[in-house]
């Protein structure tokens, strides 16, 4: 009972309002706090980098002035290097044009050759490189050059500590956590109070509805606290009035419903059974009924043809939905390729990538653009065919919605196809034909009476007026039908066997198709369980590939392959969703539910 109450609370509107208010109170404060801390950290690092760059520029001028790169015995330069290293808690390394370490404040790599990407980039661009962060350390390279000599004389690799900045950031984060905790507590109290106030009118509406007995209450309910509750009560009162009207007309409906529910096919079957069960029915009546049942057979055949047309409409509808999903994924892939094109362009400018890598991305963009043209053309063709089948003009801007099946079907659902009514109509026709054969070969008896008044009467020798009459029995018998009766019965029996065989084959094929469609839906549902995980893994692989390209350990072609695999994974998920819907509606079409 306690578990049921907890579940009911989590599903309630009060809980959802509580969650929304908590999110509105907590999330913005957390975001603002994080942005402030991040902004402080960035600005503090930028200030320190600027300060270090200024000091290094002054030291570089002194290095060139005292020819320190050729003679590292300058006491003033060495003391300055040690001072900067101690002040900023880092390491200062000076290399010449041959990448040989002239000075090292750690006294570890002096005299060795230093190959660093920062130093190489510094020699290439002739400018201070952007800093790179390693934990609580920053690394940057400063060129050693003179205004008189355009060529770079050397480079200074600087490592500085930002532990003081990170300590301050840690203190700010602790204060932010404390502030967030206070905001959470206040938000919980405020959200609970507001949710109680907001839900109270709905509780009043619920109590009024629960007060209803088995009949209908005479008094209307009214809860005018909010516009929404007023609309709910108005709709409920209208429903009560409507139910009263329906209750009053129920008796009349029940008396007439039997006549309204009988379809022409049902009437035909009842009449056919009655004719077959009667003796002495005139042949003319059989002929008249056969004309009616033939018309009914034609009508049922038309229903079958129209139902087949509905299946084609469904196939075109879901085909357009699949094309829409492919176009959506194509747009996402184009955006991702555009982002990669801009990124690779930056890599080319920095010497990390070459023009061939950029061309590879451009080729993928063109292929994606061509694919979109192909998909758009196919969608237009599908829309034109759908317009012809529907008899309604559909523009290229027409948006189709994904249908939502109301109930689930299975391979054992009842079959309600119009073909069954068509078979029944043909069976009724054969039944009447067989009965008509039995009537046709039998002799027909009739009584006749004829009277007159004239001269002469029956006595031709008597010259006077006299009345007279003649009565008798008339017999007619078509002996020719006896010779063809056996063959006609055989023909009808063959038609009945063929009809039963067609019906059994139809039911068998339909059941087989239902089983295949049901299994297909179940298979797609199992595949869809792994689609999100596949997309997540493909996304991680793609991001890792982009990082490897940035580090120069992976080619752009390999990265594009991983990007394509991610796009295919997303397309597979979208296709699985549409194919599942299509399978459900194909099963609905197969069973006519």
C-alpha positions as semicolon CSV with decimal commas, in nm:
position;residue;x (nm);y (nm);z (nm)
1;X;0,000;0,000;0,000
2;X;0,287;0,236;0,085
3;X;0,455;0,158;-0,250
4;X;0,130;0,230;-0,435
5;X;0,097;0,568;-0,263
6;X;0,457;0,657;-0,350
7;X;0,401;0,562;-0,713
8;X;0,080;0,767;-0,720
9;X;0,266;1,069;-0,579
10;X;0,543;1,046;-0,841
11;X;0,279;1,040;-1,116
12;X;0,086;1,334;-0,972
13;X;0,075;1,687;-1,110
14;X;0,200;1,819;-0,774
15;X;0,525;1,621;-0,808
16;X;0,579;1,744;-1,164
17;X;0,515;2,106;-1,068
18;X;0,755;2,057;-0,776
19;X;1,024;1,922;-1,009
20;X;0,974;2,204;-1,261
21;X;1,000;2,474;-0,996
22;X;1,310;2,309;-0,849
23;X;1,473;2,297;-1,191
24;X;1,386;2,660;-1,258
25;X;1,540;2,759;-0,926
26;X;1,849;2,538;-0,916
27;X;1,965;2,506;-1,275
28;X;1,998;2,881;-1,350
29;X;2,186;2,945;-1,024
30;X;2,421;2,653;-1,090
31;X;2,484;2,770;-1,445
32;X;2,547;3,132;-1,340
33;X;2,780;3,022;-1,061
34;X;2,975;2,793;-1,290
35;X;3,002;3,062;-1,555
36;X;3,133;3,312;-1,298
37;X;3,394;3,067;-1,170
38;X;3,497;2,971;-1,522
39;X;3,519;3,337;-1,625
40;X;3,733;3,420;-1,323
41;X;3,968;3,129;-1,397
42;X;4,001;3,230;-1,762
43;X;4,064;3,597;-1,684
44;X;4,315;3,516;-1,407
45;X;4,509;3,288;-1,643
46;X;4,501;3,548;-1,919
47;X;4,639;3,814;-1,681
48;X;4,921;3,586;-1,567
49;X;5,005;3,488;-1,926
50;X;5,014;3,855;-2,027
51;X;5,237;3,938;-1,731
52;X;5,476;3,652;-1,809
53;X;5,485;3,748;-2,180
54;X;5,585;4,103;-2,089
55;X;5,864;3,987;-1,858
56;X;5,986;3,738;-2,120
57;X;5,994;4,008;-2,390
58;X;6,213;4,226;-2,166
59;X;6,441;3,932;-2,096
60;X;6,466;3,847;-2,469
61;X;6,590;4,197;-2,546
62;X;6,853;4,159;-2,277
63;X;6,951;3,815;-2,417
64;X;7,012;3,959;-2,764
65;X;7,191;4,265;-2,626
66;X;7,438;4,055;-2,424
67;X;7,475;3,787;-2,698
68;X;7,359;3,525;-2,447
69;X;7,284;3,264;-2,711
70;X;7,654;3,243;-2,800
71;X;7,785;3,304;-2,448
72;X;7,562;3,189;-2,162
73;X;7,791;3,315;-1,889
74;X;7,601;3,641;-1,841
75;X;7,529;3,668;-1,470
76;X;7,252;3,920;-1,511
77;X;7,058;3,704;-1,757
78;X;7,106;3,391;-1,547
79;X;6,989;3,567;-1,233
80;X;6,690;3,706;-1,420
81;X;6,602;3,356;-1,542
82;X;6,625;3,215;-1,190
83;X;6,419;3,503;-1,052
84;X;6,135;3,453;-1,307
85;X;6,143;3,077;-1,251
86;X;6,109;3,122;-0,874
87;X;5,846;3,399;-0,896
88;X;5,616;3,202;-1,129
89;X;5,695;2,861;-0,983
90;X;5,793;2,713;-1,317
91;X;6,076;2,644;-1,558
92;X;6,258;2,861;-1,815
93;X;6,438;2,698;-2,110
94;X;6,628;2,893;-2,379
95;X;6,717;2,726;-2,713
96;X;6,910;2,860;-3,012
97;X;6,824;2,823;-3,381
98;X;6,973;2,473;-3,382
99;X;6,722;2,374;-3,111
100;X;7,009;2,330;-2,866
101;X;6,930;2,413;-2,503
102;X;7,145;2,712;-2,400
103;X;7,000;2,751;-2,049
104;X;6,764;2,554;-1,825
105;X;6,656;2,676;-1,482
106;X;6,618;2,309;-1,381
107;X;6,975;2,242;-1,513
108;X;6,857;1,913;-1,668
109;X;6,856;1,958;-2,047
110;X;7,142;2,205;-2,094
111;X;7,342;2,119;-2,403
112;X;7,076;1,879;-2,535
113;X;6,858;1,919;-2,840
114;X;6,499;2,012;-2,757
115;X;6,225;1,934;-3,012
116;X;5,899;2,077;-2,889
117;X;5,589;2,154;-3,101
118;X;5,561;2,490;-2,927
119;X;5,921;2,581;-3,009
120;X;5,889;2,463;-3,370
121;X;5,570;2,665;-3,415
122;X;5,738;2,966;-3,256
123;X;6,028;2,949;-3,506
124;X;5,778;2,906;-3,791
125;X;5,541;3,193;-3,705
126;X;5,784;3,423;-3,527
127;X;5,525;3,505;-3,261
128;X;5,437;3,407;-2,907
129;X;5,247;3,079;-2,922
130;X;4,919;3,022;-2,747
131;X;4,957;2,870;-2,405
132;X;4,874;2,508;-2,342
133;X;4,753;2,385;-2,007
134;X;4,886;2,072;-1,836
135;X;4,706;2,027;-1,506
136;X;4,815;2,324;-1,295
137;X;5,094;2,428;-1,535
138;X;5,093;2,647;-1,846
139;X;5,339;2,613;-2,132
140;X;5,417;2,876;-2,396
141;X;5,703;2,968;-2,631
142;X;5,841;3,322;-2,678
143;X;6,064;3,411;-2,978
144;X;6,406;3,567;-2,909
145;X;6,446;3,827;-3,185
146;X;6,563;4,179;-3,248
147;X;6,406;4,464;-3,437
148;X;6,730;4,508;-3,633
149;X;6,746;4,144;-3,745
150;X;6,427;4,000;-3,895
151;X;6,543;3,642;-3,841
152;X;6,458;3,473;-3,508
153;X;6,769;3,414;-3,300
154;X;6,621;3,162;-3,061
155;X;6,322;3,073;-2,849
156;X;6,227;3,066;-2,483
157;X;6,010;2,777;-2,358
158;X;5,826;2,891;-2,045
159;X;5,641;2,673;-1,793
160;X;5,453;2,860;-1,520
161;X;5,244;2,739;-1,227
162;X;4,878;2,838;-1,179
163;X;4,831;2,659;-0,846
164;X;4,743;2,988;-0,674
165;X;4,468;3,051;-0,928
166;X;4,332;2,697;-0,892
167;X;4,335;2,729;-0,513
168;X;4,123;3,042;-0,540
169;X;3,892;2,861;-0,785
170;X;3,858;2,575;-0,534
171;X;3,754;2,817;-0,262
172;X;3,499;2,975;-0,495
173;X;3,359;2,631;-0,583
174;X;3,314;2,550;-0,215
175;X;3,128;2,877;-0,165
176;X;2,920;2,799;-0,474
177;X;2,827;2,455;-0,337
178;X;2,722;2,609;-0,007
179;X;2,517;2,872;-0,189
180;X;2,360;2,606;-0,411
181;X;2,263;2,403;-0,105
182;X;2,089;2,704;0,044
183;X;1,910;2,770;-0,284
184;X;1,801;2,404;-0,305
185;X;1,654;2,415;0,046
186;X;1,467;2,739;-0,023
187;X;1,351;2,611;-0,363
188;X;1,213;2,291;-0,208
189;X;1,009;2,486;0,047
190;X;0,889;2,740;-0,209
191;X;0,812;2,475;-0,472
192;X;0,617;2,260;-0,226
193;X;0,406;2,557;-0,115
194;X;0,337;2,676;-0,468
195;X;0,256;2,324;-0,594
196;X;0,007;2,279;-0,310
197;X;-0,163;2,608;-0,398
198;X;-0,169;2,531;-0,771
199;X;-0,306;2,177;-0,733
200;X;-0,573;2,259;-0,474
201;X;-0,844;2,360;-0,730
202;X;-0,783;2,037;-0,924
203;X;-0,833;1,841;-0,602
204;X;-1,170;2,016;-0,564
205;X;-1,270;1,908;-0,915
206;X;-1,163;1,549;-0,840
207;X;-1,370;1,542;-0,520
208;X;-1,677;1,670;-0,703
209;X;-1,641;1,397;-0,965
210;X;-1,590;1,127;-0,697
211;X;-1,914;1,239;-0,527
212;X;-2,114;1,114;-0,826
213;X;-2,339;0,813;-0,757
214;X;-2,450;0,552;-1,003
215;X;-2,697;0,798;-1,152
216;X;-2,627;1,155;-1,251
217;X;-2,626;1,441;-1,008
218;X;-2,868;1,721;-1,076
219;X;-2,646;2,007;-0,961
220;X;-2,358;2,127;-1,177
221;X;-2,006;2,157;-1,033
222;X;-1,816;2,486;-1,033
223;X;-1,448;2,552;-0,947
224;X;-1,369;2,899;-1,094
225;X;-1,021;2,937;-0,939
226;X;-0,834;2,917;-1,272
227;X;-0,935;2,945;-1,634
228;X;-0,826;2,582;-1,681
229;X;-1,039;2,449;-1,394
230;X;-1,333;2,655;-1,517
231;X;-1,293;2,499;-1,863
232;X;-1,274;2,150;-1,708
233;X;-1,590;2,201;-1,502
234;X;-1,775;2,345;-1,802
235;X;-1,674;2,045;-2,014
236;X;-1,777;1,807;-1,733
237;X;-2,118;1,974;-1,697
238;X;-2,172;1,950;-2,074
239;X;-2,080;1,580;-2,053
240;X;-2,341;1,528;-1,778
241;X;-2,608;1,693;-1,990
242;X;-2,510;1,484;-2,289
243;X;-2,517;1,162;-2,088
244;X;-2,870;1,245;-1,970
245;X;-2,980;1,288;-2,330
246;X;-2,813;0,963;-2,429
247;X;-2,978;0,780;-2,140
248;X;-3,319;0,903;-2,249
249;X;-3,267;0,784;-2,607
250;X;-3,114;0,449;-2,512
251;X;-3,441;0,259;-2,521
252;X;-3,529;0,387;-2,866
253;X;-3,180;0,305;-2,989
254;X;-3,196;-0,052;-2,859
255;X;-3,529;-0,113;-3,036
256;X;-3,390;0,005;-3,370
257;X;-3,029;-0,108;-3,350
258;X;-3,096;-0,457;-3,493
259;X;-3,229;-0,308;-3,814
260;X;-2,947;-0,055;-3,841
261;X;-2,670;-0,305;-3,786
262;X;-2,777;-0,549;-4,058
263;X;-2,558;-0,507;-4,362
264;X;-2,678;-0,593;-4,715
265;X;-2,454;-0,897;-4,707
266;X;-2,616;-1,021;-4,387
267;X;-2,961;-0,973;-4,533
268;X;-2,858;-1,163;-4,845
269;X;-2,730;-1,458;-4,642
270;X;-3,050;-1,473;-4,434
271;X;-3,271;-1,463;-4,747
272;X;-3,057;-1,725;-4,921
273;X;-3,088;-1,963;-4,623
274;X;-3,465;-1,909;-4,615
275;X;-3,501;-1,980;-4,988
276;X;-3,295;-2,295;-4,965
277;X;-3,501;-2,418;-4,671
278;X;-3,837;-2,368;-4,847
279;X;-4,013;-2,593;-5,094
280;X;-4,215;-2,483;-5,393
281;X;-4,043;-2,148;-5,441
282;X;-4,105;-2,019;-5,797
283;X;-3,809;-2,015;-6,031
284;X;-3,874;-1,647;-6,107
285;X;-3,799;-1,563;-5,743
286;X;-3,466;-1,744;-5,768
287;X;-3,380;-1,551;-6,084
288;X;-3,468;-1,218;-5,921
289;X;-3,261;-1,300;-5,614
290;X;-2,964;-1,410;-5,825
291;X;-2,960;-1,068;-5,991
292;X;-2,948;-0,907;-5,644
293;X;-2,677;-1,136;-5,512
294;X;-2,470;-1,089;-5,829
295;X;-2,481;-0,715;-5,768
296;X;-2,376;-0,777;-5,406
297;X;-2,084;-0,994;-5,525
298;X;-1,972;-0,713;-5,757
299;X;-1,997;-0,464;-5,470
300;X;-1,787;-0,685;-5,242
301;X;-1,529;-0,726;-5,522
302;X;-1,515;-0,347;-5,547
303;X;-1,455;-0,330;-5,170
304;X;-1,166;-0,575;-5,212
305;X;-1,013;-0,363;-5,488
306;X;-1,053;-0,045;-5,282
307;X;-0,895;-0,217;-4,982
308;X;-0,598;-0,314;-5,196
309;X;-0,571;0,052;-5,294
310;X;-0,554;0,142;-4,923
311;X;-0,253;-0,087;-4,890
312;X;-0,075;0,099;-5,168
313;X;-0,156;0,429;-4,998
314;X;-0,002;0,297;-4,674
315;X;0,314;0,186;-4,856
316;X;0,355;0,529;-5,018
317;X;0,283;0,709;-4,688
318;X;0,549;0,520;-4,496
319;X;0,787;0,544;-4,792
320;X;0,762;0,924;-4,768
321;X;0,817;0,906;-4,390
322;X;1,136;0,704;-4,448
323;X;1,256;0,959;-4,703
324;X;1,183;1,241;-4,454
325;X;1,396;1,069;-4,189
326;X;1,678;1,019;-4,441
327;X;1,658;1,387;-4,538
328;X;1,675;1,487;-4,170
329;X;1,983;1,271;-4,114
330;X;2,132;1,407;-4,438
331;X;2,094;1,762;-4,303
332;X;2,268;1,663;-3,978
333;X;2,552;1,504;-4,174
334;X;2,587;1,820;-4,387
335;X;2,614;2,032;-4,071
336;X;2,873;1,798;-3,923
337;X;3,075;1,799;-4,247
338;X;3,058;2,179;-4,254
339;X;3,198;2,189;-3,902
340;X;3,475;1,948;-3,999
341;X;3,552;2,155;-4,311
342;X;3,605;2,465;-4,098
343;X;3,815;2,266;-3,850
344;X;4,034;2,107;-4,119
345;X;4,076;2,453;-4,277
346;X;4,219;2,572;-3,947
347;X;4,445;2,266;-3,936
348;X;4,574;2,348;-4,286
349;X;4,648;2,706;-4,179
350;X;4,845;2,575;-3,880
351;X;5,033;2,316;-4,083
352;X;4,870;2,015;-3,913
353;X;4,676;1,904;-4,224
354;X;4,722;1,944;-4,598
355;X;4,504;2,040;-4,895
356;X;4,428;1,676;-4,977
357;X;4,260;1,634;-4,638
358;X;4,048;1,941;-4,707
359;X;3,956;1,804;-5,051
360;X;3,844;1,476;-4,892
361;X;3,598;1,663;-4,669
362;X;3,478;1,864;-4,970
363;X;3,413;1,541;-5,164
364;X;3,202;1,407;-4,876
365;X;3,005;1,734;-4,871
366;X;2,935;1,705;-5,245
367;X;2,833;1,338;-5,211
368;X;2,597;1,429;-4,927
369;X;2,452;1,712;-5,136
370;X;2,396;1,475;-5,430
371;X;2,229;1,225;-5,198
372;X;1,993;1,498;-5,076
373;X;1,898;1,583;-5,435
374;X;1,824;1,215;-5,497
375;X;1,615;1,183;-5,179
376;X;1,423;1,504;-5,256
377;X;1,345;1,383;-5,608
378;X;1,220;1,048;-5,477
379;X;1,000;1,224;-5,221
380;X;0,842;1,442;-5,491
381;X;0,769;1,132;-5,701
382;X;0,611;0,955;-5,401
383;X;0,399;1,262;-5,325
384;X;0,273;1,275;-5,684
385;X;0,176;0,906;-5,673
386;X;0,006;0,957;-5,335
387;X;-0,182;1,257;-5,476
388;X;-0,313;1,044;-5,765
389;X;-0,431;0,768;-5,529
390;X;-0,594;1,012;-5,284
391;X;-0,747;1,238;-5,548
392;X;-0,603;1,539;-5,367
393;X;-0,319;1,770;-5,467
394;X;-0,024;1,750;-5,225
395;X;0,244;2,019;-5,243
396;X;0,613;1,953;-5,193
397;X;0,587;2,133;-4,859
398;X;0,339;1,878;-4,727
399;X;0,454;1,736;-4,391
400;X;0,339;1,386;-4,297
401;X;0,302;1,297;-3,930
402;X;0,408;0,970;-3,776
403;X;0,094;0,771;-3,691
404;X;0,048;0,634;-3,341
405;X;-0,115;0,288;-3,329
406;X;-0,397;0,274;-3,075
407;X;-0,370;-0,097;-3,006
408;X;-0,120;-0,372;-3,054
409;X;-0,199;-0,668;-3,279
410;X;-0,043;-1,012;-3,299
411;X;-0,029;-1,308;-3,534
412;X;-0,342;-1,459;-3,372
413;X;-0,569;-1,157;-3,419
414;X;-0,905;-1,196;-3,590
415;X;-0,907;-1,150;-3,970
416;X;-1,170;-0,902;-4,093
417;X;-1,070;-0,867;-4,456
418;X;-1,332;-0,776;-4,720
419;X;-1,223;-1,082;-4,918
420;X;-1,411;-1,298;-4,663
421;X;-1,737;-1,112;-4,736
422;X;-1,667;-1,158;-5,106
423;X;-1,625;-1,532;-5,056
424;X;-1,947;-1,544;-4,850
425;X;-2,139;-1,364;-5,125
426;X;-2,010;-1,608;-5,387
427;X;-2,102;-1,903;-5,162
428;X;-2,456;-1,769;-5,116
429;X;-2,489;-1,731;-5,493
430;X;-2,379;-2,091;-5,554
431;X;-2,625;-2,211;-5,288
432;X;-2,914;-2,036;-5,461
433;X;-2,802;-2,163;-5,804
434;X;-2,805;-2,522;-5,679
435;X;-3,155;-2,483;-5,536
436;X;-3,274;-2,328;-5,861
437;X;-3,147;-2,636;-6,050
438;X;-3,362;-2,861;-5,834
439;X;-3,668;-2,647;-5,910
440;X;-3,600;-2,618;-6,284
441;X;-3,614;-2,993;-6,370
442;X;-3,934;-3,067;-6,175
443;X;-4,277;-3,074;-6,345
444;X;-4,500;-2,773;-6,290
445;X;-4,874;-2,824;-6,231
446;X;-5,145;-2,563;-6,268
447;X;-5,526;-2,538;-6,245
448;X;-5,732;-2,346;-6,497
449;X;-6,102;-2,251;-6,530
450;X;-6,250;-2,083;-6,836
451;X;-6,621;-1,973;-6,881
452;X;-6,827;-1,790;-7,148
453;X;-7,178;-1,710;-7,271
454;X;-7,253;-1,733;-7,645
455;X;-7,429;-1,886;-7,946
456;X;-7,358;-2,160;-8,004
457;X;-7,247;-2,294;-7,667
458;X;-7,075;-2,621;-7,609
459;X;-7,354;-2,790;-7,814
460;X;-7,276;-2,687;-8,165
461;X;-7,609;-2,824;-8,292
462;X;-7,819;-2,606;-8,067
463;X;-7,893;-2,259;-8,212
464;X;-7,938;-2,056;-7,893
465;X;-7,741;-1,855;-7,639
466;X;-7,619;-2,051;-7,340
467;X;-7,346;-2,024;-7,071
468;X;-7,063;-2,272;-7,056
469;X;-6,730;-2,332;-6,874
470;X;-6,419;-2,546;-6,897
471;X;-6,198;-2,650;-6,599
472;X;-5,884;-2,861;-6,590
473;X;-5,526;-2,925;-6,479
474;X;-5,223;-2,793;-6,673
475;X;-4,890;-2,988;-6,667
476;X;-4,556;-2,852;-6,796
477;X;-4,223;-3,037;-6,777
478;X;-3,889;-2,943;-6,931
479;X;-3,743;-3,284;-7,009
480;X;-3,427;-3,128;-7,157
481;X;-3,310;-3,014;-6,813
482;X;-3,291;-3,375;-6,695
483;X;-3,005;-3,443;-6,938
484;X;-2,797;-3,144;-6,813
485;X;-2,891;-3,159;-6,442
486;X;-2,605;-3,386;-6,337
487;X;-2,348;-3,186;-6,528
488;X;-2,483;-2,854;-6,393
489;X;-2,462;-2,988;-6,037
490;X;-2,104;-3,101;-6,102
491;X;-2,012;-2,755;-6,231
492;X;-2,162;-2,589;-5,920
493;X;-1,986;-2,838;-5,691
494;X;-1,652;-2,770;-5,865
495;X;-1,710;-2,397;-5,821
496;X;-1,790;-2,451;-5,452
497;X;-1,474;-2,661;-5,402
498;X;-1,268;-2,401;-5,586
499;X;-1,425;-2,127;-5,372
500;X;-1,351;-2,318;-5,049
501;X;-0,997;-2,382;-5,168
502;X;-0,947;-2,013;-5,251
503;X;-1,083;-1,917;-4,910
504;X;-0,852;-2,164;-4,729
505;X;-0,550;-2,050;-4,934
506;X;-0,634;-1,687;-4,862
507;X;-0,664;-1,751;-4,488
508;X;-0,341;-1,955;-4,487
509;X;-0,145;-1,690;-4,677
510;X;-0,294;-1,416;-4,460
511;X;-0,199;-1,602;-4,139
512;X;0,150;-1,662;-4,279
513;X;0,182;-1,294;-4,369
514;X;0,057;-1,195;-4,021
515;X;0,317;-1,421;-3,859
516;X;0,597;-1,276;-4,071
517;X;0,484;-0,918;-4,002
518;X;0,450;-0,984;-3,628
519;X;0,797;-1,140;-3,613
520;X;0,937;-0,847;-3,812
521;X;0,789;-0,599;-3,562
522;X;0,929;-0,796;-3,267
523;X;1,272;-0,816;-3,435
524;X;1,275;-0,440;-3,495
525;X;1,178;-0,374;-3,132
526;X;1,476;-0,584;-3,016
527;X;1,710;-0,400;-3,254
528;X;1,581;-0,064;-3,131
529;X;1,691;-0,153;-2,777
530;X;2,056;-0,129;-2,889
531;X;2,026;0,167;-3,130
532;X;2,091;0,438;-2,869
533;X;2,395;0,255;-2,733
534;X;2,535;0,205;-3,086
535;X;2,490;0,578;-3,158
536;X;2,659;0,670;-2,829
537;X;2,958;0,445;-2,904
538;X;2,983;0,569;-3,263
539;X;2,977;0,929;-3,136
540;X;3,260;0,855;-2,892
541;X;3,462;0,689;-3,169
542;X;3,405;0,987;-3,399
543;X;3,509;1,238;-3,130
544;X;3,821;1,034;-3,056
545;X;3,901;1,030;-3,428
546;X;3,867;1,410;-3,446
547;X;4,103;1,443;-3,149
548;X;4,355;1,211;-3,317
549;X;4,336;1,418;-3,635
550;X;4,408;1,732;-3,430
551;X;4,713;1,557;-3,281
552;X;4,830;1,431;-3,619
553;X;4,795;1,059;-3,533
554;X;4,502;0,986;-3,767
555;X;4,421;1,075;-4,124
556;X;4,120;1,281;-4,224
557;X;3,993;0,996;-4,443
558;X;3,977;0,762;-4,144
559;X;3,799;1,031;-3,943
560;X;3,545;1,081;-4,222
561;X;3,479;0,706;-4,222
562;X;3,393;0,720;-3,852
563;X;3,171;1,024;-3,917
564;X;2,988;0,828;-4,188
565;X;2,948;0,531;-3,952
566;X;2,791;0,760;-3,691
567;X;2,551;0,901;-3,951
568;X;2,459;0,549;-4,064
569;X;2,389;0,450;-3,701
570;X;2,151;0,745;-3,662
571;X;1,985;0,659;-3,992
572;X;1,946;0,297;-3,878
573;X;1,767;0,411;-3,562
574;X;1,531;0,637;-3,758
575;X;1,465;0,362;-4,012
576;X;1,396;0,108;-3,738
577;X;1,133;0,340;-3,586
578;X;0,960;0,396;-3,922
579;X;0,987;0,028;-4,018
580;X;0,830;-0,072;-3,685
581;X;0,540;0,166;-3,741
582;X;0,509;0,042;-4,097
583;X;0,507;-0,319;-3,977
584;X;0,233;-0,245;-3,720
585;X;0,015;-0,076;-3,980
586;X;0,084;-0,351;-4,234
587;X;-0,041;-0,597;-3,972
588;X;-0,347;-0,375;-3,919
589;X;-0,401;-0,375;-4,295
590;X;-0,357;-0,753;-4,317
591;X;-0,619;-0,811;-4,044
592;X;-0,838;-0,506;-4,128
593;X;-0,839;-0,383;-3,766
